[in-house]
Structures are given as C-alpha cells and as structure tokens.
Amino acid sequence: MKKTFKLILVLMLSLTLVFGLTAPIQAASDTAVSNVVNYSTDVIYQIVTDRFVDGNTSNNPTGDLYDPTHTSLKKYFGGDWQGIINKINDGYLTGMGVTAIWISQPVENIYAVLPDSTFGGSTSYHGYWARDFKRTNPYFGSFTDFQNLINTAHAHNIKVIIDFAPNHTSPASETDPTYAENGRLYDNGTLLGGYTNDTNGYFHHYGGTDFSSYEDGIYRNLFDLADLNQQNSTIDSYLKSAIKVWLDMGIDGIRLDAVKHMPFGWQKNFMDSILSYRPVFTFGEWFLGTNEIDANNTYFANESGMSLLDFRFSQKVRQVFRDNTDTMYGLDSMIQSTASDYNFINDMVTFIDNHDMDRFYNGGSTRPVEQALAFTLTSRGVPAIYYGTEQYMTGNGDPYNRAMMTSFNTSTTAYNVIKKLAPLRKSNPAIAYGTTQQRWINNDVYIYERKFGNNVALVAINRNLSTSYNITGLYTALPAGTYTDVLGGLLNGNSISVASDGSVTPFTLSAGEVAVWQYVSSSNSPLIGHVGPTMTKAGQTITIDGRGFGTTSGQVLFGSTAGTIVSWDDTEVKVKVPSVTPGKYNISLKTSSGATSNTYNNINILTGNQICVRFVVNNASTVYGENVYLTGNVAELGNWDTSKAIGPMFNQVVYQYPTWYYDVSVPAGTTIQFKFIKKNGNTITWEGGSNHTYTVPSSGTGTVIVNWQQ
C-alpha cells in the first residue's frame, strides 16, 4: 500500500508538469450567452464527462486507473472536454435542442485506486473525490481545454454548468493516513492538510452519518468521505476563492452537490458571495425518496438563494410512467402541491433519471421513456436530460447507470421528441413561465394546460399502451381553430378542433399517445414570468423576464419603491435594486403607457454582504416538544418576528443538549442584537435579560457563545 502511494505521488508531480494543472493567472474572455440567471427557457443535458466521448486519447489515464475496454465500471474510460466539444461541433447536442450542458466536477481529483473486489478498484472518474478545487482534472483536460469548451459552447448558444462539491474531498480514514490520499486538500498545488492529524480543524471528525437527522447528515461524514468544515475560516475562504476560478473561466451555472449535508447558513453566505461576484444560476442536490416531502428541503429552496433538483417531480414521474405504482391523479397532485410549496417553481430543475438513480429505461417498450420526456419538457421548471436517455440506455444503480455512451443516433424517437419540444421553451412563454391546469384526467390520461397571458399549450398523454380513451367534455383556453400536433404525430398525436367557447371536439386518444397543441400570442399585456437572482442586495442588478413590457422604459417597483433601470426591452428588463429596508419584496412592473404587470413575490433583499456565524447557547433546557430558535434585529434573523426565527437549532453532534447551536448567514461587519426563544407549538418562551450583542466579522467566519438568560 505504501509503495503504491509513493508511485501515485510521483504520477501526480508528472501530471502537473505535463498537463499544466495550475489555475490560470488571468480571467478568461467574457464570452456571453443570454441571461445566465434564467434557465426556464433552457433544456439542460447532464454529462458524466468520463463516460461521454474520448476526444483526446493523449490525456487518458494509465495503469490501474484506466480501462480502455469500458468494462471495469469504476475505472476511467477516457471521456473528456474535447469529446464534448466534438459533439457540440458535429451538431448532436444542438440538433437535439440542448441549450445548456451540466458536466462533471472539473476539479483535480485523487489519483489513488481504492480497493474494490466487486468492480476491480474504484477511481475518481465521476469527479466527486476532489484534491484541489483550483486545478483541473487532467484526464478531462487542461485549463486551455476547458476554456475551449466554454468558448465552443457559447458560440453555439449553449450554457455551461459545472458540478461543484464543497461538502467533502475524498475517501479517508481517521486511523490510517496512507489510505488512498486520505482526504488531502491542496490549494493550487500547496498542501493545506489531510484528514488524519487535522490540527487546523479543516474537517469534521464526528464519524459517519446514519442519516437519522438533518443535523447528523450535516456534521458527520457521508460514507467515508472526508467532510469539510466550512465553518473553518480557511476552508470558507478557500471554497469561495476556488469557485471564482471557474466563474472567471466563464461558466454559466453551478450544480452544488449534497446541499442537504452542509450547513444552511454557510451555503446562503456562499451563494451571496457568488451572486455578488458573478451571478449565475445555481441549483443544489437534496435527495428525496419516493413520496417524501421534507419541510427542510422546501425551506432551503425558498430561502437559500439557490434552486434545487426537483426530486418530488422526478420520483412521481418514475412512479407513474416507469413503475406503474401511481396514477395520473398522483402526477397532477404533485404538480399542484409543488407549485404551492416552492416559491420559485420555474427554477426547480426537473428530470426523470440521473447518475444517482436507476436509469429510467429498463427494457421493453420505449414509449414510457418518450412520454416521461414529453411531460418533463412541457412542464414547469428547468428540464435536465441525463446523457444516453435519448439512446434508451439501461442500468440499475451506480456504476451500471453510468456506462459509456452507447450511441449518437439522431433518429431515435426519444431524440426527436426532445428535438421537437425543446424549442417551445423559448418560442412559447406558456411552456417556460405558465401556470398548469388539469383539463381532463383519469388513471391513465392526463390532459393539462400551460398558460401565460394569452399564450397556451395543451398537452395530452395516455400512458396506457393497450387502451384508447374517448375524450369528451374537454375545454381549453386555446382560441377557436384547428391545431396540429407539435410532435407531428411522432407519438401518434392528431389534430384537434376548438370552438369559440373553448370546447374541444370529441376525439380518441389512442393507446400510448402523446400530443401537444399550442398557441403563441402576437400581443401581450405586461406579465412577469421570471426574476433572478431571487436573493440580492441594494445596488445589485436583477433581471426580469416575461412578455409585453414594450420597448420604452417604464418602472420596476420593489413594493412601492422604484429601482434604477439598466436596460429595457419587450421581453427582458434589467434593474438595480433600490436602497430599501432589507426583507422580502414583491416586484411589479409598470410600462411607459401605464399598464401594470402581475407581482413576482418573495425576492429576498439582504442587509449586506453575508458571513456565516455559529450561534451557540448554553443551558437552554427544554421540555418535551420544545425547541430553541434564534431571532434578532436584522432581516436575516427575522427582525424579532418569532414566525421567522432561525431553527430549530441543533443539540446532538458538535454540541450536546442542553447546549444548542446553528450556523447562520448574517450581515458582515454589523453589530447585531439577538435573543433565543423556545417554541412549543404556538407557545413562545422568550429568553430573559437584555439583548445579546455581537459584531459580525467583516470576513471569514465567526462564533458567538452565550448562556441562556433566565
């Protein structure tokens, strides 16, 4: 084991010289694609970089890291950024209608091969075992290669999203420093520290999580991965500077791994640092099981400043179309409940499978795949297609669901379903921004309507592959006329006729059929469809998308206060946030002719730049059903409103009962006042004494420890 580890170190030094892993000194050229904060009009294509295309064989690994036969499923297969460039240039991605790609974490990963009797050794091909967040994975390419990927994608109007995993480094052992690379973290080539003998406190050392509680999952290790301590000022600074390396390269979005397993307060302040530096669309991974609804998940999506992968959507689609364990009533219920729960439903990233799930297709008829894709592409949110789904790839569980791309056949039905429906997200605002209304339903049939102003899309799906249904009594907002299927009969759809009262002439929806009918209005009253970022500060610029704004500047109101217009056209307005009292605001728009739009709600205006502070209170004894919360005199602490207090606080891992703690994002360099309260249902018990005061650091992180005041 020790000899192997020495060889690995030699290999690492060689790679540094050969591939040029050092972070670039200057920022990349600012090649732009339209509106990086709004993805409602986009279709994302998720790529496991190593498993897509080997475009440059000279950067392939050697020895035990690599399997050129693509059979040892946890070794590198050779896919790289040049391979993705090739598939952009040859039209495979653009031909399918893809407008954004989400690629594996691009940072340098460990070079060790972990012992694994089942798969013959596990490697970091997936990108999640980072060693240096400021250098590239040489097996994917150099910084020059990455810049070429950005430039090529942007030249084809494709946005680039990177995976980023600040929760952890690599597999590690507390007692064996020779295990793999033992979680070692490097700062552009300089060793910061490893998991064993971690005297600087860069990592958590509370053992592995048993997933028994939200707190347990945050502060304990995920499996054997060395869990980074983001509350450590060095780690906080490192991660914020590392993401800027990639923002400077010109990335358009970030997918944050394992957000359920990092402190909410740190992630909110991390998002503030990103949005203050270069605002990009960011969405996190918070896994939810089948039929699972988690209040912490909903709170995170609504309050963190980032969106989430929509697992409630994914799990229900899989139940209905793949596993037949629920009906169309369950699908409709999910659409309605998520629209109610999530404040920014059009930012939720929808999908039917990904690298952590069984692939959607599991043999037999391909129609369920095509139906699930059609539903996802015409539903609210931001659709993400997992590489190979359009080629009907199969595989249950890791690593079988991450095989090498099998084909680039542009004639599959699934490919062409995506090709025909993806453009609707840009051409018809009802698809990108519209509300959803169920128009006709039974166990097998779901006919739903998307509507945004006068723009309408009507979608009919019959999941039953052997039974047709007569559709009578159907009404729609489509204007009177005859409408052809947007899919052109690809999934057996036909035309429909609509009368002046909105009634649809009865028709037969054949077995397995999917049809999409639409109307795009040439004139619109002002209607806001999207605002981003949803977390901002006075003086920052936000973007408003929609229809009917006109071409002459009007006003954008934050409550009743107008912002400063930066740019204005009929579908997009940029405006600077005015100096208003921090808190949540409803935004509306007034055109130059005096027409007023709808309101877009819950835009969070922060007090100022954010810092993560750990609040700790000792001797806060409680009775059964009672929990401790934090409130204070700034918006980030709820402005003394107990319904907006932070918590419930934790008391099991870092500190134990009756000591309670929570990591909170608060305004930097500000002297704040705060108190702790106890909640038991509707009963509130305030801490006694005077308000606690604390001056938040201007940088880094902070900790404040007080005693509960009787």
ABEGO torsion letter per residue (X at the ends): XAAAAAAAAAAAAAAAAAAGABBBABBBBBBBBBGAABAAABBBBBBBAAAABBABAAABBBEAABBAAGABAABBAGBBAAAAAAAAAAGAAAAAGBABBBBBBABBBBABBBBBAAAGEBBAAAGABBABAABBBAAAEBAAAAAAAAAAAAAAGBBBBBBBBAABBBBBBAABAABEAGGBBBBGGBBAEBABGBAAGABBBAEBBAGABAAAAAABBBEABBBBBAABAAAAAAAAAAAAAAAAAGBABBBBBGAAABBAAAAAAAAAAAAAABBBBBBBBBBBBBGBBBAAAAAAAAAAGBBBBBAAAAAAAAAAAAAGABBAAAAAAAAAAAAAABABAAABBBBABBAABBBABAEEBAAAAAAAAAAAAABBEBBBBBBGAAAGBBEBEOAAAABBBABABAABAAAAAAAAAAAAAAABAAAAABBBBBABBBAABBBBBBBBEABBBBBBBBABAABBBBBBGBBBABBBEBBBBAAGGAAGBBBBBBBAAGBBBBBBBBBGBBBBBBBBBABBBBBBABBOBABBBBGBBBBBBEBGAEABBBBBBBEABBBBBABBBAABBBBBBBBBBBEBBBBBBBBAAGBBBBBBBGBBBBAEBBBBBBBBBBGBBBBBGBBBBBBBABAAAGGGBAAABBOBBBAAAABBOABBBBBBBBBBGBBBBBBBBBBBEABBBBBBEBBBBBBBBABEBBBBBBBBBX
